[in-house]
Amino acid sequence: MREYTIMMIDDDDVDRYLLTRALKNASYTGHIFEADNGQVAIDCLSNYEHNAKRYPDKFPPVIIFLDINMPLMDGFEFLEALVKLRATTGVFESSILTLYTSSICG
């Protein structure tokens, strides 16, 4: 049976760490893919055949935690790119949970 896998897309190391801890505290034992911006995540998902061979039974991720507020490629741009990727490949479906975090105070 395939264990559900997760991808975390967030530019903040602390936020990724805290989400990982929360998942582990909730007894999650599956694989977690991490990306520090939307472009890294799209590159990973675009390389489907390679990653499916490298991570059998773990790729593609079933759940994606997506930060909206990121540099380089933000969450909205990632979603646009993901829609295009799905339209051209049609190889996977994932549930997406959006997050909005910011380390800017004041």
N, C-alpha and C positions, 0 to 999 in steps of 0.2 A: 504494500500500500504506500502511495506517495505521501510524504509528509508535506504539509503546507509550508511554503517558503515565503520570505518577506524581503522586500527591497525598501531601504530607507534612503530617501533623497533629501539631504539637508546640508547646508554649508557650515553649520555650527557643530563642531566636534562634541561639545558638551550636550547639546540637544540629542545628538545621535546616541551618546553614551547613556543619557537618562532614559531614552526610549528603550534601548537594549536592556537596561536594568529592570525597567517596568515589565517588559516581556518575560525576562527570566524569572522575576518574582511571581509572575502569573503562570509559571511552570511551562513556558514555551521552550521547546528544545530543538526547534528546527533551525535551518540555515538562514542567515541574514546577509543579504547583499547590501553593501553600502556605496553610496555615491555622494560626492560633496557638491554636485550641481546637476542641473537637468541634462546638460550636454553629455557628461560622463555616463549618466543613466541611459540616455538614448543610444549612445555608442555601444554600451553593454547589451541592451535589448536588440539592437540592430545586428549584432554579431551572433544571431540565434544559433546557427549550426555549431559553431565553435564552442559556445558556452553550454549548449545542450550535451555535447560530448564531454566537455570538461567537468560538468556538474550533473551527471545523470541523476534523474529523480529529484533534482533540486531546481532545475531551470526550465522554464521561466518562473519568476516569482508569482505567487497567487495573490498576494496582498502588497500594495505599494503605499508606504507612508510618504507623502509629498509635502515638503515645505513650500509655501507660495513665495515667500520673500527671500530670494537668493540672487547673487550676482551671476554674471555670465549667461545663464539661461534660467529664468525664474520658473515657478510652478506653472503659470499660465502658458508660457512658451513651451514647456515640456509637454503639457497636455495637447497643444496643437501639433507638436512633432509626433506624439504618440498616436494621435488619430490618423495622421498620414502614414505612419509605420504600419499600423494595423490594417489600413486600407490596401497597402501594397503587399503585405505579407500574409495577413490573416492567420498567423500561426499561434497566437495566444490571446488569452483574456485574463485580465487582472482586475481585482477590486482596488479602488484608489481611495485613500483617506487623506484629505488635505489638512495641513497644519499651517498655522501662521504664528511664527515666533520671530522675535527680534531682540537682539542684545543691545539695541540702542535705547538709552534711558534719557528722560528729560523731556 
